[in-house]
Amino acid sequence: MRSTSAVSASFEALADTATDAIVVIDEASTITFANPAVERIFGYTPAELIGQPLDVVMPERLRGVHHRGIARYLQTGRRNISWSSVALPGR
């Protein structure tokens, strides 16, 4: 079994070389990690995104759906949408 730090280092190495944007959020939908590809796709550096709400990279039409989904999840613990399969358009 790998240690958490080994998994974290492996994840970061993978994310740093990925051509797709990888963004990790916390339960409040605040961005806690963003890989270098976010700059090419969304126009923000990873440092600019860390600490920002996820909806900063979402089109306006998806923001309400996202906020309702997060609120429902926090209230019930049930996911309504598999966010792992959602693609957000870049710039």
C-alpha positions in Angstrom: 0.0 0.0 0.0 1.3 3.4 -0.9 1.6 6.2 1.6 -0.6 9.3 1.2 2.5 11.4 0.4 3.5 8.9 -2.4 0.0 9.0 -3.8 -0.1 12.7 -3.6 3.3 13.0 -5.4 2.2 10.6 -8.0 -1.1 12.5 -8.6 0.8 15.8 -8.9 3.3 14.4 -11.3 0.5 13.0 -13.4 -1.6 16.2 -13.2 1.4 18.4 -14.1 1.9 16.5 -17.4 -1.7 16.1 -18.3 -3.0 18.1 -21.4 -6.5 18.4 -19.9 -7.2 20.8 -17.1 -7.5 19.0 -13.7 -9.2 21.0 -11.0 -9.8 19.8 -7.4 -12.4 21.5 -5.2 -13.3 21.2 -1.5 -16.8 20.8 -0.1 -17.4 24.5 -0.5 -16.6 24.3 -4.2 -13.3 26.3 -3.6 -10.5 25.3 -5.9 -7.7 23.6 -3.9 -5.6 22.3 -6.8 -5.2 23.2 -10.5 -2.7 21.8 -12.9 -0.7 23.8 -15.5 -3.1 23.0 -18.3 -5.7 25.3 -16.8 -3.8 28.3 -18.1 -4.1 27.2 -21.7 -7.7 26.1 -21.4 -9.2 28.7 -19.0 -6.7 31.6 -19.2 -5.8 31.5 -15.5 -2.6 30.3 -13.9 -3.0 27.6 -11.3 -1.9 30.2 -8.6 -4.7 32.5 -9.8 -7.3 29.8 -9.4 -6.3 28.3 -6.0 -8.8 29.7 -3.4 -11.3 30.8 -6.0 -14.8 29.3 -6.4 -15.1 26.7 -9.1 -17.7 28.8 -10.9 -15.0 31.3 -12.0 -14.2 28.9 -14.8 -17.9 28.0 -15.6 -20.1 29.6 -18.1 -22.9 31.7 -16.5 -25.5 29.2 -17.6 -24.0 26.4 -15.6 -23.4 28.3 -12.3 -26.8 28.0 -10.8 -27.0 24.2 -11.6 -23.6 23.8 -9.9 -24.6 25.8 -6.8 -27.8 23.9 -6.4 -26.0 20.5 -6.9 -23.4 21.4 -4.3 -26.0 22.6 -1.8 -28.0 19.4 -2.3 -24.9 17.2 -1.9 -24.0 19.0 1.4 -27.5 18.6 2.7 -28.2 15.0 1.7 -24.8 13.5 0.9 -26.2 12.3 -2.4 -24.6 13.3 -5.7 -27.1 14.1 -8.4 -24.5 14.7 -11.2 -21.3 12.8 -11.7 -19.0 15.8 -12.0 -16.2 13.6 -13.1 -17.9 13.3 -16.5 -18.8 17.0 -16.9 -16.7 18.9 -19.4 -16.5 22.7 -18.9 -15.8 24.8 -22.0 -12.6 26.8 -21.9 -11.9 30.2 -23.4 
